[in-house]
Amino acid sequence: MKHFQWEMVCDRDFQPTLALVLLGIGGLIGNYIFGYVQDTLGRHPAFFIYLSIESLFGIATAFAQDFTTWTIFRFGVGFTVPAILGTPYVLAIEMVGPTKRTTCTILSNIAYSLALVALAAVVYVVRDWRSLSLATTLPFLTFFMFWWVMPESPRWLLANGRYEEAEKVLLKMAKVNGKSLPANYILQLKQKYQAKQQSCDDAGGKENTRRRYGVSDLFRTPNLRRKTLIITFIWFTNTSVYVGLSYYAPSLGGDEFLNFFLAGAVELPTYLFLWPAMDCWGRRWTLCTSMVVGGAACLATVLVQNRELALFYQMFLMNINFSF
């Protein structure tokens, strides 16, 4: 294990945690930068830029010869992790209508949970950390074959005035779904977007339409500022608790591989609740209910003396919260 290989014990036992923190910081920085890349270049090229960086640093991690180099490579991996997860998700949402967005969200989360379960099996089989780095990175190279298959977001194309490319994507979507586009459909979309653009010109002038929006715009108005702070707090809380439980599940007692497996597997049953709940009760009440139940579960685990039962109980209910 690298902990002993690089003497990350005793007075150096903080180093693995430091590397984990830097991994997360890399994700924060990368998410901010790649948000602009995604909006500027498009979802398709942005994803493969992230993928190239992720693959490069992931493979390099397996050949690191000291802790400093390894940490730098891990920072590079973290730099692209949120973007790689988020870009296909955004693309999927933009490829479907409003009535199918819940389905896309749930299916994406199911895929994530199944990947965690599969990762537990990979970690159980591959014990050497260098081999594990390669085993969890090399499969990413197969995604480059999707360059010719993965479409660009038609919404992004329309918003950027690339109507002919958007028409090709929409025609292909219609063909796959056994549908046909209405007559002059693309022309109507073009007129709609141009009218919206003209409205912006009339309201704020030509320079307003060329303006690039950033994080500061999320705090520009009181209503938007309040919603931004609420959503940020929710994501910060959920992510902190979920990542903490996931990363430290192996050290909570019992078999560490089984614990990690349960951390991924217990998410799956929650979708049976979330799928109809979001359609019937809406997002807000489902979110509030799941967070209350999840928070109560975290507090209630201190009453459970059996470590294995406490772990399973806590992970099961907390993942109701995260899965939403």
N, C-alpha and C positions, 0 to 999 in steps of 0.2 A: 504494500500500500504506500501511496506517495507521502502520507503523514509521517511514516517512519523513514522513508527514503530520503526526505528532505528535513528530517528531524523537527517536524511540526508538532512537537509535544512539549510538556512542561511550560517553560516561559514563552514558548512559541505556539502554544495551542490556540492562540487567537487568530493565527494566520488563515486557517480554512474559513472562518467566519468573515474575515476581512476580504478574502477573495470572493465570497458570496455577496457581500455588500457591493463590491466593485462591479460584479456582474450585473446587479440591479441598477447601479448608477449608469452603467453603459447602456442599459435598456432605456432609461429615462432620456438620456442625451440622444440616443438613436431614434427614439420615437418622435421626438421633437423635430429632428432634422429630416427624417424620412417622410414625415407628414407633408412637408413642402415638396419633396421629390415626387411623392405619389400624386399630388395635385398638379405638379408642373409637367412631369413626363408622362403621367398616366399610370394606371394600376399594373398593366402588363409589364412594361420595362422596369418599373420600380421593384416589382417582386423578384425579378431575376437579378437585379443589382444586389438586393438584400441576400438572395440565395448564394451568389458568388462570394460575398464577404463572409457569410456564415460558414460555407464549406471550406474556405481558405483557412480561417482561424480555427475551425473545428478540427481539421486534419492536422494543423500545425500544433495544436494542443498535445496531441499524442507523442510529439517528438521534442517537447520542452525538456530542457536539461536542468533547470533550476526553478525555484519558486517564483522569482520575479518574472521570468519569461513566461512561465505557465500562467501567471496572473494577468499579464498583458494579453495573452491569447484568449483567456477567458473573458476579459473585458471586451475584446473584439467580438466574441460570440454573443455576449449579452447585448452588444450594440445593435444587433439586428433581430434578436428574438421577438420583441413585441411587434416589430414591423412585419416579420414573416408570418406571425400568427394573425395579425390584423388585416393585412392586405387581401388575402383570399376571402376573408370574412366580409370585408367591405364590398369586394367584387361580387360575391354571391348575393348580398342584399340588393345591390344595384342592378342585378340581372333579373330580379323577380318583382312582381307587383306587391302592393301593401298587404294583401291577404295571405301571401306566402312567406312573409318575413319571419313570422314566428316559427314556421317549419324550418326555415334556413338556420335560424338561431339554434334551435334544439338539435338539429342534425350536426351542426358544427361542434356543439358541446359534446354530443355523443361520441363523435370521432376523436375528440380530445381525450375523453375518458378511456376509450378503448386503447388509445395510444399509450396512456399511462399503464394500463394493465399489461400491454405488450412489453413496455419498457421494463416492468418488474421481472418478466420472464427473461429478457435479454441480460439484465443485471445479474440474475441468478446463474445464468450459464457462463457469462463472461466476467470473470472476477478481476483480471488484471486491468488496471485503470487505463493504461495506454491502448490496449485492445478495445476496451469499452468506448474510448473516445472515437476510435475508427468505426466501431460497430454502430454507433449512434450518429455518425456524420456521413459516412460514405453513401448510405441510402438517399441522402439529399441530392446526390448527383443525378439520380434518375429523374428528378423533377425537371431537369433541363430539357428532357424530351417533350415536355408540355409546351415548349416555346411555340410550336406550330399548331397546338391544339387550344391552348388557353386564349379566350377572346379578350378584347379590351372592353371596358365598361361602356355600354352605349350611352348611358347618362353622362359620363365624363366626356365622351366624344361630342355629344350634342351641346354640352355646356361650353365646349371649346371651339365650336363652329366647324367641326369635322363631320359634316352631314353625310357625305358619301361613304365614309368608313362606318358610320353608325348605321347606315342603311344596310350594308353588307352583313353586319352582325345581327341586326333585327330580322333580316330575311332568313338567315341561317337558323335563328331561334324559332322562327315561325315554322320552318320546314321540319325541324326536329320535333316540334310539338304537334305536327300535323295540322297547322293552321295556315291561314293566308292573311296577309296584311290588307287592310281596307285600301281602296283606291286613293291615291295622293296622300297616303299616310305620312310619308317622310316630308312631303311638301308642307303639310299641316304642322308637323313638329317644327320644321324650320321656321315657319312663320310665327309660331308660338314663341320660340326662343328669341327670334329677332325682335318681336314685339316687347318681350321682357327686357331685352338689352336696350331698346330704344327708350323704354320707360325709365330705366336707370340713368340713361344719358340726360333725359329731360329733368330728372329729379336732382341729380348731383353733378352734371357736367361730364364731359368726355374724360377728364382726368380721374373721375370717380370710378369709371368702369375698368380702368387699367390698374386700380389699386389692388395690392396683394394683402389679404387679410392674415392676421397672426393671432397669437395667444391673447394679446391685449384687447382684441375686439370682443373676446368672451366676457370682458368686464366693463364694456362700454356703457350699457344701460343697467338700471337697477334690477329689472326683471331678469335679464340675461346673467347679470352678476350673481344673483341669488341662486339661480338654477345651476350655474357653473360650480359654485361653492358646494352646493348640496351633492351634486353628482360626483365631484372630486372627492368629497369626504366618504361617500359610499364606496367608491372604487378603492380608495386608500385603505379603508377599514377591511373590506372583503379580501382584497389582495394580500394585505399584511397577515391576516389570520389564516387564510388558505395556504399561502406559500409557507408560512411558519409551520403549520401542521404537516404539509406535504414533505418539506425538507427534513423535518425533525421527527417524522413518524418512526423511522427505523430505530431511534434512540429512546422511544417511549416504553420499552420493555417488550419481551417476547422475541419472536423471530423477526429480524429486521426486513427480510425479503417479503414475508407475509404481510407485515405492517404496510409496506409500500404498495403491495398489491391491493390491499383493502382500501388504501387511500384513493386509488383510482376506481376500484370496482364499486364502492358504495355510492359513487355519484350516479351510476346508471339508473337505479330505481327512482331517483328523484325526478327524472324526466317524465315518468308516468303521471306525476302530479303537475309538473310545470307546463306541460304541453297544453292540456285543456284549461288550466288555471289562467294562463295569460290571455287566452281567447275569451274566456267567460267572465273573468273578474278584472281584466286589464293589467297593465304593467305595474301601476303604482301600488295597488293593494296586494298583489302577489309579492312584490318586493318587500313591502312593509311586513307582511306576515312572515315571510321566510327569514328576514333579518331578526325579528323578535324571537322566532323559534330557534334560530341558530345561536343567538346570543344567550338565550336561556339554557340551551344545551351545553354551551361552554361553561357556564356557571354551575350547571348541575353535575358536571363530571367530577367535581371535587368531592361529591357525596358517594361516588362509586369507588370501592376499594380495589376491585379486581382490575388490574392494569389492562388486560386484553379487552375486557368488556367496556372499560372506560374509553379506550382508544376507538373501538368500533362505534360506540354510541356517539361519541363526539364527532368523529369524522362523518358519520352518516347524516347527522342533522346539520352540521356546518356546510356540507356540500349541497344541501337544499338551498342554502343561501348563495353559495358561489355559483351554482349551475344556472341560476337566473341571470 
